[in-house]
Amino acid sequence: LRMAAAGAAGQEKQLAPTLLSFFIYNPKLGPKEGEEEKKILFYHPNEVEKNEKIRNVGLCEAIVQFTRTFSPTKPAKSLHTQKNRQFFHEPEENFWMVMVVRNPIIEKHKDGKPVYEYQEEELLDKVYSSVLQQCYSMYKLFNGTFLRAMEDGGVKMLKERLEKFFHRYLQTLHLQSCDLLDVFCGISFFPLDKMTYLKIQSFINRMEESLNIVKYTAFLYNDQLIWSGLEQDDMRILYKYLTTSLFPRHMEPELAGRDSPIRAEMPGNLQHYGRFLTGPLNLNDPETKCRFPKIFVNTDDTYEELHLIVYKRISPLPFLCLTASIPPTLEFCRKLDSIVGPQLTVLASDICEQYNINKRISGAEKEPQFKFIYFNHMNLAEKSTIHMRKTPSVSLASVHPDLMKILGDINSDFSRVDEDEEIIVKAMSDYWVVGKKSDQRELYVILNQKNVNLIEVNEEVKKLCATQFNNIFFLD
């Protein structure tokens, strides 16, 4: 009997949440009966029958209007049903984005037939609402606002831009691995000593002076931000694009050639080996195309249209991202290469040295008993020892999904209150989870220690704050 039960349990299969549909509509575009289809600006999957699209959009309109009667200032954010969850977002007036996510499923077999159990409470509203908001932010970074497209070429132009962008972008949404980091959408900063920071500052000033079309500069090393001249909200979404999409695409071919004979760190060998990740492939070929992606920043006030230049030294991987106001020519790219390349080589060895010092300091401690996520709302700084390296498709958490869900629940509690507070949770699996909110900063710690009590847990967290965050003041 026991064996049979084990066999039945072994047949259980967990199916992750998936994207069922994603659509954008404007109720003002088809106000009359029979014109409902005009409201729909984008619908995924496109092969859905026309009437079903109209019905689904109409249902969302009704939900939004119905909830408005109870809460005129805060419209509906999500709708929970047994099989799925719908998320609503109104990024611009009368433009609604809707994302429908299927709940996770446990598939069991009963009398040889599959039986599906929907996990209705597993998805965290805040996580997936943030994912939906990022869909808009990413679209806006490369296309500007919805309204701008309407001004440029009416509904037809907006539909074309939405189709072109979301057709590709939705394939990169990996809903099964979304978690607290998607809520924060923070930036990992590279800790630098004052001297190196000043060198970088002076290098950027000199470069912006000699290349006068450069408007803003950002400087990264190993997916960590060193310097940025952009506004925070623009930088956070550009950072997400660079670290989860652009850089990983260019990483694979390079790892193969990492041990190439060019070793720029050797004294006296100041050859530089740089290239453009966006723009011309070969600077020596006069026929080479010089196209750069356009990005839109400061869309709320000045609305700047820029060109994104990403230039990179191959070893040891600092990046320089420049945004230029006028389209860069091949001549400009050659000039940039000649000015920036050799300077980057010198700076790279300084940064690399700093990187090794940081690594030595953090590697000196033995494997800690805890893992943590830290986020600062003021400068968007984020640090996680829970997540392994991000790849284009997935950001892997090294802890059980149940624990990640507890972190999300604690975060939701924090967002409901303005005061500083601390929450301690004892999970079923002998883990302790601690959340601290203090003066715009949030710290989440997961401890794996059996047979410890509340006081000991508190002491451990204090120790962690003293070692990892000694220069950051957490209120007790």
C-alpha positions as CSV (number, residue, x, y, z in Angstrom):
1,L,0.0,0.0,0.0
2,R,2.8,2.4,1.0
3,M,4.6,1.7,-2.4
4,A,1.4,2.4,-4.3
5,A,0.9,5.7,-2.5
6,A,4.5,6.6,-3.2
7,G,4.0,5.7,-6.8
8,A,0.9,8.0,-7.0
9,A,2.8,10.9,-5.4
10,G,5.7,10.3,-7.8
11,Q,3.3,11.1,-10.7
12,E,2.6,14.6,-9.4
13,K,3.9,17.2,-11.8
14,Q,4.2,20.9,-11.1
15,L,3.4,23.2,-14.0
16,A,4.9,26.7,-13.7
17,P,2.8,29.9,-14.3
18,T,2.7,30.9,-18.0
19,L,1.5,33.9,-20.0
20,L,-1.9,33.3,-21.4
21,S,-2.5,36.6,-23.0
22,F,-1.2,40.2,-23.1
23,F,-3.2,43.1,-24.6
24,I,-3.3,46.9,-24.8
25,Y,-6.4,48.8,-25.5
26,N,-7.9,52.3,-25.4
27,P,-11.7,52.5,-24.6
28,K,-11.9,56.0,-26.3
29,L,-10.9,54.6,-29.7
30,G,-14.1,52.6,-30.3
31,P,-16.9,54.1,-28.2
32,K,-19.8,53.0,-30.5
33,E,-21.4,49.6,-30.7
34,G,-19.9,47.6,-33.6
35,E,-16.6,49.5,-33.3
36,E,-15.2,47.5,-30.4
37,E,-12.3,46.1,-32.4
38,K,-10.9,49.7,-32.9
39,K,-10.1,49.8,-29.1
40,I,-7.6,46.9,-29.4
41,L,-4.1,48.2,-30.2
42,F,-2.1,45.0,-29.6
43,Y,-3.2,41.5,-28.7
44,H,-1.0,38.4,-27.9
45,P,-1.5,35.7,-29.0
46,N,-2.6,37.2,-32.3
47,E,-4.3,34.0,-33.6
48,V,-7.1,34.3,-31.1
49,E,-10.5,34.8,-32.8
50,K,-11.6,38.4,-33.2
51,N,-14.8,38.0,-31.1
52,E,-12.9,36.5,-28.2
53,K,-10.4,39.4,-28.3
54,I,-13.4,41.9,-28.2
55,R,-15.0,39.9,-25.4
56,N,-11.8,39.8,-23.2
57,V,-11.2,43.5,-23.7
58,G,-14.8,44.3,-22.9
59,L,-14.6,42.2,-19.7
60,C,-11.5,44.1,-18.5
61,E,-13.2,47.4,-19.3
62,A,-16.2,46.4,-17.2
63,I,-14.0,45.3,-14.3
64,V,-12.1,48.6,-14.3
65,Q,-15.3,50.6,-14.4
66,F,-17.0,48.5,-11.7
67,T,-14.0,48.9,-9.3
68,R,-13.9,52.6,-10.0
69,T,-17.2,53.0,-8.2
70,F,-15.6,51.8,-5.0
71,S,-12.2,53.5,-5.5
72,P,-12.2,56.4,-8.0
73,T,-8.6,57.3,-7.5
74,K,-7.0,53.8,-7.4
75,P,-8.3,51.7,-10.2
76,A,-8.2,47.8,-10.3
77,K,-4.7,46.3,-10.2
78,S,-5.5,42.6,-10.4
79,L,-8.3,40.1,-10.6
80,H,-8.0,36.6,-9.0
81,T,-9.8,33.6,-10.5
82,Q,-9.4,29.9,-10.0
83,K,-7.4,29.3,-13.2
84,N,-5.6,32.6,-13.8
85,R,-4.8,36.0,-12.6
86,Q,-5.3,39.2,-14.5
87,F,-3.1,42.3,-14.0
88,F,-4.2,45.8,-15.1
89,H,-2.0,48.9,-15.6
90,E,-2.9,52.3,-17.0
91,P,0.5,53.9,-17.8
92,E,-1.0,56.8,-19.8
93,E,-4.5,58.2,-19.6
94,N,-7.0,55.8,-21.2
95,F,-4.3,53.4,-22.4
96,W,-4.7,50.1,-20.5
97,M,-2.3,47.2,-20.5
98,V,-3.5,43.8,-19.3
99,M,-1.5,40.7,-18.6
100,V,-3.2,37.3,-17.9
101,V,-1.1,34.7,-16.2
102,R,-2.2,31.1,-15.7
103,N,-1.9,30.0,-12.1
104,P,0.7,27.3,-11.3
105,I,-0.8,23.8,-11.6
106,I,-0.2,20.5,-9.8
107,E,-1.0,17.7,-12.3
108,K,-2.1,14.4,-10.7
109,H,-3.2,11.1,-12.2
110,K,-6.4,9.6,-11.0
111,D,-7.6,6.3,-12.6
112,G,-5.1,6.9,-15.3
113,K,-6.5,10.3,-16.2
114,P,-4.7,13.7,-15.5
115,V,-6.4,15.8,-12.8
116,Y,-5.4,19.5,-12.5
117,E,-5.3,21.4,-9.3
118,Y,-4.8,25.2,-9.7
119,Q,-2.7,26.9,-7.0
120,E,-4.7,30.0,-6.6
121,E,-2.7,31.7,-3.9
122,E,0.9,31.1,-5.2
123,L,1.3,34.2,-7.4
124,L,2.3,37.5,-5.8
125,D,0.3,40.5,-7.1
126,K,3.2,42.9,-6.5
127,V,5.7,40.9,-8.4
128,Y,3.6,40.5,-11.6
129,S,2.2,44.0,-11.4
130,S,5.9,45.2,-11.4
131,V,6.6,42.9,-14.4
132,L,3.7,44.6,-16.3
133,Q,5.0,48.1,-15.4
134,Q,8.4,47.1,-16.7
135,C,6.9,46.0,-20.0
136,Y,5.7,49.6,-20.5
137,S,9.0,51.2,-19.2
138,M,11.0,49.1,-21.6
139,Y,8.7,49.9,-24.5
140,K,9.0,53.6,-23.6
141,L,12.8,53.5,-23.5
142,F,13.0,52.4,-27.1
143,N,9.9,54.0,-28.6
144,G,8.8,56.9,-26.4
145,T,5.2,57.2,-25.0
146,F,2.1,55.8,-26.6
147,L,0.8,59.3,-27.1
148,R,4.0,60.3,-29.0
149,A,3.4,57.5,-31.5
150,M,-0.2,58.7,-32.0
151,E,1.1,62.2,-32.7
152,D,3.7,60.8,-35.1
153,G,1.4,58.8,-37.2
154,G,-2.0,58.1,-35.5
155,V,-3.3,54.7,-34.4
156,K,-1.6,52.9,-37.3
157,M,1.8,54.0,-36.2
158,L,1.2,53.1,-32.6
159,K,-0.1,49.6,-33.6
160,E,3.1,49.0,-35.7
161,R,5.4,50.1,-32.9
162,L,3.6,47.9,-30.4
163,E,3.6,44.9,-32.7
164,K,7.3,45.3,-33.5
165,F,8.4,45.7,-29.9
166,F,6.2,43.3,-28.0
167,H,6.4,40.5,-30.5
168,R,10.0,40.1,-29.4
169,Y,9.8,41.4,-25.8
170,L,7.1,39.0,-24.6
171,Q,9.3,36.0,-25.5
172,T,11.9,37.2,-22.9
173,L,9.3,37.2,-20.0
174,H,10.2,34.2,-17.9
175,L,7.3,34.3,-15.5
176,Q,8.3,31.2,-13.6
177,S,11.4,32.9,-12.2
178,C,10.0,36.4,-11.3
179,D,10.4,37.3,-7.7
180,L,11.2,40.2,-5.3
181,L,14.0,41.5,-7.4
182,D,11.4,42.3,-10.1
183,V,9.6,44.5,-7.6
184,F,12.7,46.4,-6.7
185,C,14.2,46.6,-10.3
186,G,17.3,47.9,-8.6
187,I,20.9,48.4,-9.7
188,S,23.9,46.5,-8.5
189,F,26.7,49.1,-7.8
190,F,30.5,48.4,-8.0
191,P,32.2,49.6,-4.8
192,L,35.2,51.8,-5.6
193,D,37.8,53.6,-3.6
194,K,37.9,57.4,-3.8
195,M,41.1,57.5,-6.0
196,T,39.8,55.2,-8.7
197,Y,36.4,57.0,-8.6
198,L,38.1,60.4,-9.2
199,K,40.1,58.9,-12.1
200,I,36.9,57.7,-13.7
201,Q,35.2,61.1,-13.1
202,S,38.0,63.0,-14.7
203,F,38.1,60.5,-17.7
204,I,34.4,61.0,-18.3
205,N,34.7,64.8,-18.1
206,R,37.6,64.8,-20.6
207,M,35.8,62.5,-22.9
208,E,32.5,64.4,-22.9
209,E,34.5,67.6,-23.7
210,S,36.3,66.2,-26.6
211,L,33.3,64.3,-28.0
212,N,30.8,67.0,-27.8
213,I,27.8,65.1,-29.2
214,V,27.9,62.8,-26.1
215,K,25.1,63.8,-23.8
216,Y,25.1,61.3,-21.0
217,T,27.6,58.6,-19.9
218,A,27.2,55.4,-17.9
219,F,30.1,53.1,-17.0
220,L,29.7,49.4,-16.0
221,Y,32.0,46.6,-14.9
222,N,30.8,43.0,-14.8
223,D,27.1,43.9,-14.8
224,Q,27.7,46.4,-11.9
225,L,27.2,50.2,-12.3
226,I,30.2,52.4,-11.6
227,W,29.0,55.8,-12.8
228,S,25.8,57.2,-14.5
229,G,24.8,60.6,-15.7
230,L,21.2,59.6,-16.5
231,E,18.2,60.2,-14.4
232,Q,17.5,57.3,-11.9
233,D,14.3,56.0,-13.5
234,D,15.9,56.0,-17.0
235,M,19.1,54.4,-15.8
236,R,17.3,51.6,-13.9
237,I,15.4,50.4,-17.0
238,L,18.5,50.9,-19.3
239,Y,20.5,48.9,-16.7
240,K,17.9,46.1,-16.9
241,Y,18.1,46.0,-20.7
242,L,21.9,46.0,-20.7
243,T,22.4,43.3,-18.1
244,T,19.6,41.0,-19.1
245,S,19.6,41.4,-22.8
246,L,22.4,43.2,-24.6
247,F,25.5,42.0,-22.5
248,P,24.5,38.3,-22.3
249,R,24.0,38.2,-26.1
250,H,27.6,39.3,-26.5
251,M,29.1,37.2,-23.7
252,E,29.2,33.7,-25.3
253,P,31.5,34.4,-28.3
254,E,33.9,36.2,-26.0
255,L,34.3,33.6,-23.3
256,A,35.7,31.3,-26.0
257,G,38.4,33.9,-26.8
258,R,39.2,35.0,-23.3
259,D,42.7,33.5,-23.3
260,S,43.7,35.4,-26.4
261,P,47.3,36.6,-26.7
262,I,46.3,40.2,-26.2
263,R,46.8,40.8,-22.5
264,A,46.3,44.5,-22.0
265,E,47.0,44.4,-18.3
266,M,50.7,43.8,-19.0
267,P,52.8,46.9,-18.3
268,G,54.1,48.5,-21.5
269,N,51.5,46.7,-23.6
270,L,48.9,49.5,-23.9
271,Q,47.3,48.0,-27.0
272,H,43.6,48.4,-26.6
273,Y,41.2,45.9,-27.9
274,G,37.8,47.6,-28.0
275,R,34.6,47.2,-30.0
276,F,31.1,48.5,-30.3
277,L,28.2,46.3,-29.0
278,T,25.8,48.7,-30.8
279,G,26.9,50.4,-34.0
280,P,29.7,49.6,-36.6
281,L,31.1,46.0,-36.6
282,N,34.4,47.0,-38.3
283,L,35.9,50.4,-38.0
284,N,38.3,49.8,-40.9
285,D,35.6,49.1,-43.4
286,P,34.3,52.3,-45.0
287,E,31.2,50.5,-46.1
288,T,30.2,49.3,-42.6
289,K,26.8,50.4,-41.4
290,C,26.7,52.9,-38.5
291,R,23.3,52.4,-37.0
292,F,22.6,52.9,-33.3
293,P,19.4,52.1,-31.4
294,K,17.4,55.1,-30.4
295,I,16.4,55.6,-26.8
296,F,14.0,58.1,-25.2
297,V,14.7,59.5,-21.8
298,N,13.2,62.2,-19.5
299,T,9.9,61.6,-21.3
300,D,7.9,63.3,-18.5
301,D,9.4,66.8,-19.0
302,T,12.0,67.4,-21.8
303,Y,11.5,64.2,-23.8
304,E,15.0,63.6,-25.2
305,E,15.7,61.3,-28.1
306,L,19.2,59.9,-28.0
307,H,21.4,57.3,-29.7
308,L,22.7,54.4,-27.5
309,I,26.4,53.7,-28.1
310,V,27.8,50.8,-26.1
311,Y,31.6,50.5,-26.4
312,K,33.5,47.8,-24.6
313,R,37.0,46.7,-23.9
314,I,37.2,42.9,-24.1
315,S,39.4,42.1,-21.2
316,P,38.6,42.6,-18.3
317,L,35.2,43.7,-19.4
318,P,34.4,47.3,-18.4
319,F,31.6,48.8,-20.5
320,L,31.1,52.3,-21.5
321,C,27.6,53.3,-22.5
322,L,27.2,56.6,-24.2
323,T,24.1,58.4,-25.4
324,A,24.5,60.9,-28.2
325,S,22.0,63.5,-29.3
326,I,22.9,63.4,-33.1
327,P,23.4,60.2,-35.1
328,P,27.1,59.2,-34.7
329,T,29.1,58.9,-37.9
330,L,31.8,56.3,-38.7
331,E,34.4,59.1,-38.3
332,F,33.0,59.8,-34.8
333,C,33.2,56.1,-33.9
334,R,36.9,56.0,-35.0
335,K,37.6,59.1,-32.9
336,L,35.8,57.6,-29.9
337,D,37.8,54.4,-30.3
338,S,41.1,56.3,-30.5
339,I,40.3,58.4,-27.4
340,V,38.5,56.0,-25.2
341,G,40.2,52.7,-26.0
342,P,43.7,53.4,-24.6
343,Q,42.3,55.3,-21.6
344,L,39.9,52.4,-20.8
345,T,42.9,50.0,-20.9
346,V,44.6,52.0,-18.1
347,L,41.4,52.4,-16.1
348,A,40.6,48.7,-16.5
349,S,43.6,47.6,-14.6
350,D,42.7,49.9,-11.7
351,I,39.2,48.6,-11.6
352,C,40.4,45.0,-12.0
353,E,42.7,45.5,-9.0
354,Q,39.8,46.9,-7.0
355,Y,37.6,44.0,-8.0
356,N,40.2,41.5,-6.8
357,I,40.5,43.4,-3.4
358,N,36.7,43.3,-3.0
359,K,36.7,39.6,-3.9
360,R,39.5,38.8,-1.4
361,I,37.6,40.7,1.4
362,S,34.3,39.0,0.8
363,G,35.9,35.6,0.1
364,A,37.8,35.6,3.4
365,E,34.7,34.7,5.4
366,K,33.6,31.1,5.4
367,E,30.3,30.1,3.8
368,P,27.8,32.1,5.8
369,Q,24.8,30.6,7.5
370,F,22.6,33.2,5.9
371,K,21.6,34.6,2.5
372,F,20.2,38.1,2.0
373,I,18.6,40.7,-0.3
374,Y,19.2,44.4,0.3
375,F,17.5,47.3,-1.4
376,N,17.8,51.0,-1.0
377,H,14.9,53.1,-2.4
378,M,16.9,56.3,-2.4
379,N,19.6,55.3,-4.9
380,L,18.1,52.0,-6.2
381,A,21.1,50.0,-4.9
382,E,20.5,46.3,-4.8
383,K,22.5,43.4,-3.5
384,S,21.5,39.8,-3.4
385,T,23.4,36.7,-2.3
386,I,20.3,34.6,-3.0
387,H,20.5,34.9,-6.8
388,M,23.0,33.1,-8.9
389,R,24.2,34.8,-12.1
390,K,21.4,36.2,-14.3
391,T,21.2,34.8,-17.8
392,P,19.0,36.3,-20.6
393,S,16.3,33.8,-19.8
394,V,16.3,33.3,-16.1
395,S,17.5,34.8,-12.8
396,L,18.0,31.7,-10.6
397,A,17.3,31.9,-6.9
398,S,19.3,29.5,-4.8
399,V,16.5,29.0,-2.2
400,H,13.2,27.2,-2.3
401,P,10.3,29.1,-4.1
402,D,8.3,28.9,-0.8
403,L,10.9,31.1,0.9
404,M,10.9,33.6,-2.0
405,K,7.2,33.8,-1.6
406,I,7.6,34.6,2.1
407,L,10.0,37.4,1.1
408,G,7.4,38.8,-1.3
409,D,4.7,38.7,1.4
410,I,7.0,40.5,3.9
411,N,7.7,43.2,1.2
412,S,3.9,43.6,0.7
413,D,3.4,44.2,4.4
414,F,6.2,46.8,4.4
415,S,4.7,48.7,1.6
416,R,1.4,49.1,3.5
417,V,3.1,51.1,6.3
418,D,5.4,54.2,6.4
419,E,7.1,53.4,9.7
420,D,10.2,51.3,10.2
421,E,9.5,47.8,11.2
422,E,10.9,44.3,11.5
423,I,9.2,41.0,10.7
424,I,10.5,37.5,11.7
425,V,9.0,34.4,10.2
426,K,9.7,30.7,11.1
427,A,9.2,28.7,7.9
428,M,7.9,25.1,7.9
429,S,11.3,23.9,6.7
430,D,13.3,25.0,9.7
431,Y,14.4,28.2,8.0
432,W,14.0,31.6,9.6
433,V,13.2,34.6,7.5
434,V,13.8,38.1,8.8
435,G,12.7,41.4,7.1
436,K,14.0,44.8,8.3
437,K,12.7,48.1,6.9
438,S,14.6,51.1,8.1
439,D,14.7,54.6,6.6
440,Q,14.0,53.8,2.9
441,R,16.2,50.6,3.1
442,E,15.0,47.0,3.2
443,L,16.9,44.0,4.2
444,Y,15.7,40.4,3.9
445,V,17.7,37.6,5.5
446,I,17.2,33.8,5.2
447,L,18.9,31.8,8.0
448,N,19.3,28.0,7.9
449,Q,19.9,27.1,11.5
450,K,18.1,24.4,13.3
451,N,17.1,24.6,17.0
452,V,17.7,28.3,17.4
453,N,15.4,30.7,19.1
454,L,14.2,34.2,18.4
455,I,16.9,35.9,20.4
456,E,19.7,33.9,18.6
457,V,18.1,34.8,15.2
458,N,18.1,38.4,16.2
459,E,21.8,38.2,17.2
460,E,22.8,36.6,13.9
461,V,21.0,39.4,11.9
462,K,22.9,42.0,14.0
463,K,26.1,40.3,13.2
464,L,25.3,40.3,9.5
465,C,24.5,44.0,9.6
466,A,27.8,44.7,11.4
467,T,29.9,42.7,8.8
468,Q,28.1,43.4,5.5
469,F,26.5,46.8,6.2
470,N,28.8,48.4,8.7
471,N,28.6,51.8,7.1
472,I,24.8,51.6,6.8
473,F,22.7,52.6,9.8
474,F,19.8,50.2,10.5
475,L,17.5,51.5,13.2
476,D,16.8,48.9,15.9
